[in-house]
Amino acid sequence: MGQIPSDHSEPSPEPPKPPRRKRYRGTHPTHFDEKYKERSPENYPDIHRHVRAQGRTPAGAHVPIMVAEVLEAMRLKPGDVVADLTLGYGGHAEAILPRIAPGGRLLGFDVDRAQLDLAAERLRAAFPDAAMSFHHGNFAGLDRHLAAEGLDGCDAAFADLGVSSMQIDNPSRGFSYKHDGPLDMRMDGRLTRTAADLLASMSEDDLVSALRSLADESDAARIARAIAGCRDAHPIATTRQLVDLILHLKGLTRRQWAQRDASRRGETHPAARTFQTLRILVNDELGSLRQLLRVAPWCLRPGGHLALLTFHSGEQRIVREAFADGLRCGLYAEASDDPVRPSAGEVRDNPRSASARLHWARRL
Ligand SMILES: C[S@@+](CC[C@H](N)C(=O)[O-])C[C@H]1O[C@@H](n2cnc3c(N)ncnc32)[C@H](O)[C@@H]1O
């Protein structure tokens, strides 16, 4: 029997209360920790499940897309060497590692140092015995990274293109038209040119053609004219300035747009295509993708698989053409014709998956 406490026993000390979340004051978050309960999981242990049940992504996390389909496309087996070319939060890597054990090896890449370090820490804690190495670098240099590791190639390589939810949700990165922040958009902090620099220096004609070709923006000419017309007197340095300029063009204020409850009606934010264009340009996303597709066949071992998640038509076109060329030249034995789409259930649970398309190819 345990000891019955007497009236004279010392009262047991209260467990220390976790520090209170900083109260968020205002309507636009500038600091993650002030706005989101998800940033204090120690205070709100159930919060991630709760947020996911609402079809949202917890702030500071990323929900991996089409995981089952990606795993199937890569045909993994124990002992495989796999390159996760866009490590992000490490969600796909988490699913890959058990498939290649025992004896497998994971190489993780990301151009974003903060993402890479966070994912590396998470993965090392979850899989302490797995062979893993992490590379702060662009996947366009996959051939050099493999050579530096003394590898003749990999059995599978996977890229989940674009930005992670953590990057989008963090106002200080400047990726989001939803939050005010510096108009930055660099995934790799070593890049020197921000989105604000681009807007200040691109010619009006170049802006028009970029908006059309990279995001199918139907209002490209008007948006480019408005930017060119105001930037000398008022340089566009923040996400909010750019959003307000585009909303003004459409005859809307921020409040009016918010009141339209557009997301429920499936409307795209008027600034979304301009933000996408700038992000692609700042990070030379299509240049990196083209270079990856050039080197990928030489980085895959015979029979190795390449799987790519694309998110817009520009990426899809480049991947389709590269796979068709690879088939013609006998580099690939087979390749996806129509990309695989996410299931209706996944789109409902994670709306950010809606535009994802999975492409795959198998090395001869
Ligand atoms: C969509 S997220 C990946 C999410 C990840 N699959 C997961 O489940 O957590 C894309 C990541 O790729 C990185 N990235 C984008 N382009 C890259 C490139 N050319 N080379 C290496 N990493 C890149 C971004 O910084 C971002 O962290």
The ligand as an SDF file (V2000), in Angstrom:
LIG
                    3D

 27 29  0  0  0  0  0  0  0  0999 V2000
    7.2110   21.3310  -51.3040 C   0  0  0  0  0  0  0  0  0  0  0  0
    8.5570   21.4240  -50.2410 S   0  0  0  0  0  0  0  0  0  0  0  0
    8.9780   19.7510  -49.9390 C   0  0  0  0  0  0  0  0  0  0  0  0
    8.1710   19.1400  -48.8280 C   0  0  0  0  0  0  0  0  0  0  0  0
    8.6030   17.7480  -48.4670 C   0  0  0  0  0  0  0  0  0  0  0  0
    8.4150   16.8170  -49.5450 N   0  0  0  0  0  0  0  0  0  0  0  0
    7.8720   17.2700  -47.2300 C   0  0  0  0  0  0  0  0  0  0  0  0
    7.1180   16.3010  -47.3180 O   0  0  0  0  0  0  0  0  0  0  0  0
    8.0400   17.8540  -46.1740 O   0  0  0  0  0  0  0  0  0  0  0  0
    9.8220   21.9000  -51.3440 C   0  0  0  0  0  0  0  0  0  0  0  0
   11.1770   22.1070  -50.6880 C   0  0  0  0  0  0  0  0  0  0  0  0
   12.1420   22.0630  -51.7270 O   0  0  0  0  0  0  0  0  0  0  0  0
   13.0890   23.0720  -51.5640 C   0  0  0  0  0  0  0  0  0  0  0  0
   13.5600   23.3790  -52.9180 N   0  0  0  0  0  0  0  0  0  0  0  0
   12.9180   24.0450  -53.8910 C   0  0  0  0  0  0  0  0  0  0  0  0
   13.6640   24.0940  -55.0040 N   0  0  0  0  0  0  0  0  0  0  0  0
   14.8080   23.4070  -54.7340 C   0  0  0  0  0  0  0  0  0  0  0  0
   15.9730   23.1000  -55.5000 C   0  0  0  0  0  0  0  0  0  0  0  0
   16.1350   23.5210  -56.7510 N   0  0  0  0  0  0  0  0  0  0  0  0
   16.9360   22.3460  -54.9200 N   0  0  0  0  0  0  0  0  0  0  0  0
   16.8010   21.9170  -53.6280 C   0  0  0  0  0  0  0  0  0  0  0  0
   15.7250   22.2110  -52.8540 N   0  0  0  0  0  0  0  0  0  0  0  0
   14.7480   22.9380  -53.4100 C   0  0  0  0  0  0  0  0  0  0  0  0
   12.3370   24.2050  -50.8890 C   0  0  0  0  0  0  0  0  0  0  0  0
   13.2170   25.0170  -50.1560 O   0  0  0  0  0  0  0  0  0  0  0  0
   11.3480   23.4480  -49.9950 C   0  0  0  0  0  0  0  0  0  0  0  0
   11.8670   23.2550  -48.7110 O   0  0  0  0  0  0  0  0  0  0  0  0
  1  2  1  0
  2  3  1  0
  2 10  1  0
  3  4  1  0
  4  5  1  0
  5  6  1  0
  5  7  1  0
  7  8  2  0
  7  9  1  0
 10 11  1  0
 11 12  1  0
 11 26  1  0
 12 13  1  0
 13 14  1  0
 13 24  1  0
 14 15  1  0
 14 23  1  0
 15 16  2  0
 16 17  1  0
 17 18  1  0
 17 23  2  0
 18 19  1  0
 18 20  2  0
 20 21  1  0
 21 22  2  0
 22 23  1  0
 24 25  1  0
 24 26  1  0
 26 27  1  0
M  CHG  2   2   1   9  -1
M  END
$$$$
